Amino acid sequence: MRDSKNTRVYISGGITNVPNYMRNFNQAENKLIDEGYESIVNPALVNGFLPTDFNHEEYMRVSLAMLECCDAIYMLKGWEESKGAKEEYVYANKLGLKVIKE
């Protein structure tokens, strides 16, 4: 694991049916940067570049691959209501990543 300043953090939270998900993820990214984290993985930004016909399973394959490259996961409020965020949480624990909750 990198030192705390260089810890790579993956942001996890609801996207599907969350009208302001992009704002939520961007605010979380800015907060983490303000706290001194230098490497943030924001899947909401990445998903915007993926084909629009991707299904949930395809998005999750990409998301979990990004998560594997991280040292910690940042769980947005309400993550428990998101199927994908719950999958990411379980996988992060399996990988032994640090879990940070909003």
N, C-alpha and C positions, 0 to 999 in steps of 0.2 A: 504494500500500500504506500502511496505517496505521502509526504508529510502533509499536515492539515491544510497548509496554504495551497498545496497543489492537489488536494483531493478532488477527484473528478466526480461530480454529483449529477445524477439523473433525476429529473423532475417527473413525478408520477401523480396523476389525478384524472378526474373524469373529463372526457372529450365528447363522446357521443351524447347528444341531447343536452349538452351544457352550452347555452347560448354565448356565454362570455369566457369560454375555455381559453381562447388565445390571450385575453387580458390576464386571466388567472395565472397562466404559465409564464407570461412575460413579467408580471409582478414578482413571481417567485424567483425567476432568474435574476432580476434586479436586486432583490433582497439578499440572495445568496452572494452576489458580487459585493454588495455593501458589507456583508459579513466577512469578506476576505477570501471567499472561494474564487479561484481563477479559471476553473474549467467546468463549465456547466453544459450538460446535454439536455436540450429542450426538445422533446419529441413532437410537440405541437408545431414547431417550426419545420422540422424534418418532414412530418406527415404532409405538409402543404406541397411538397415536391414529388410526392408519390402519385402513381396513377389513381384517378378518381374511382376506378372500378375495383380497387383492392377491397377484399372483404376483411372481416375482423381478424380471422386467423392469419392472413397475410400481413396486416398491420402489426399484429403481435409478434410474428417472426422477426420483423425488422426491429421492433421495440426491444425485444428480449436480447437481440444481438447487440444493440447499443448498450443495454444495461450491463451486459457481460464485460464491457470495456470500462466500467465505472467502479469506484471505490465505495460509493454511498448512494442511497436513494432518498429523495426528499418527497414526502407524502403530503400532497395538498389536502386541506380540509375537505371532508366529504368523500375521500378516496374509497371509503368502504362501500359506497353506492355504485362504484364503477367496476364492471366485470374485468376490464383490462387492467386497471390499477390493482385489483386484488390479485390477479395473476402475476403482475410485476412484483408485488410485495412478497408473495410466496417464493418467487424465483430469487429475489434479492436475498431473502433469508437463507435459501438453499446455497447461494454463492458465498454467504458469510459477509455480506455488505453491511456497512453501518446504516442504520435506519434513522432518519431525521424526520420528525413530524411537525407540520406547520402548527 
